[in-house]
C-alpha cells in the first residue's frame, strides 16, 4: 500500500484530514467568490474555448470526452486544438506536444493524457502550460484553431470559456467531502457554474439522456500497432492500470472478455518506474491488457517481452451536449 493510500485509510489520520479539508474548503470558497465578484480577472481570447472538467479527483473520463469532441469537430471540418496543464509531466512552462505535422516531444515532457491525445489525432495541435491564458494565446498565434478544448479546466477560472462541460462521476446524494478528507476538488454546489452537465460511471443514471456511455473497442493493439481480436488471445491474462478509478476499467474488460488471473492497480498517472514494472514481472500471465494511457509509458521491448496489449475506450457525445455544440459552434 502506498503512503498516500495508507494516510487516506488510517483512522488516526482522520482528524488531520478533516481539518485540512475544512481549511481547503475555505480557500476554494474565497477564491471562487473573488472570481464571481470580479476581484480576480478572467482573460478572454479570440478563439472559442470549450472546457471539459469535473469537481472530483481523477477517473471521470475527461480525456475520453475530449477525444470525442475532437472527432466531432474534425467531422464538421473544424480545426480543434487542445490545451492542458499536462499533469505529471517532467517539464515546466509551455510545451508544444504536437503541431500540424505531428508529435514534437515525449510522454515524459507532455504528461500522459496530452501525449495520448496527440498520438491519436495527428495534425491536431496540443499544448501544455501551467498558465492556460498564455497557452491559449500561443495556440491562436501559431495554429489559428477554430476551437480550443481546455482539458481539465473547470477549476481554472482565469481563462474565459464559452462552454463549461462538467462530468459528474459520483452520486451527489452521498454528500462526499472535500480533499483530503474526501475526493472533491470543490463543493458539489458549484456544479451550477457549468453550462452542460454529463454523467459517467457511478454518477450515471439509467436512461438519462446526458449519460456518457464508455465502450471498449473490439480489438486490442500491441507494441507494433497490430490489431488483435480478444477472442484470438489464449490463456490466462492480467490487467493493470494507473487510473483514478481502475475498477471500472477492469470490470468492463472482464465483462467483455473473461475474468483476469490478476489485477494490479497503480496510482493515477503512474510513471512505470522499475518498481512498477517489477510488480508486473512478478506475476506469471500469458498476456496482459491495459489502457492506452498506461501503454504509451512503457518501452516497446517491455511490452513485447510480457505480451502487453492495450484496449481503447470511446464514448458518444450525449444528445444535449451535441445539440448545444450544433447550436453554438457549427
Secondary structure, 3 states (H helix, E strand, C coil): CCHHHHHHHCHHHHHHHHHHHHHHHHHHHHHHHHHHCCCCCCECCCCEEEEEEECECCCCCHHHHHHHHHHHHHHCCCCEEEEECCCCCCCCCCEEEEECCEECCCHHHHCHHHHHHHHHCCCCCEEECCCHHHHHHHHHHHHCCCEEEEECCCCCCCECCCEEEEEECCCHHHCCCECCCCCECCCHHHHHHCCEEEECHHHCCCCCCCECCEEEEEEEECCCCCEEEHHHCCCCEEEEEECCCHHHHHHHHHHHCCCCCEEEEECCCCCCCHHHHHHHHCCCCCEEEECHHHHCCCCHHHHHHCCEEEEEEEECCCHHHHHHHHHHCC
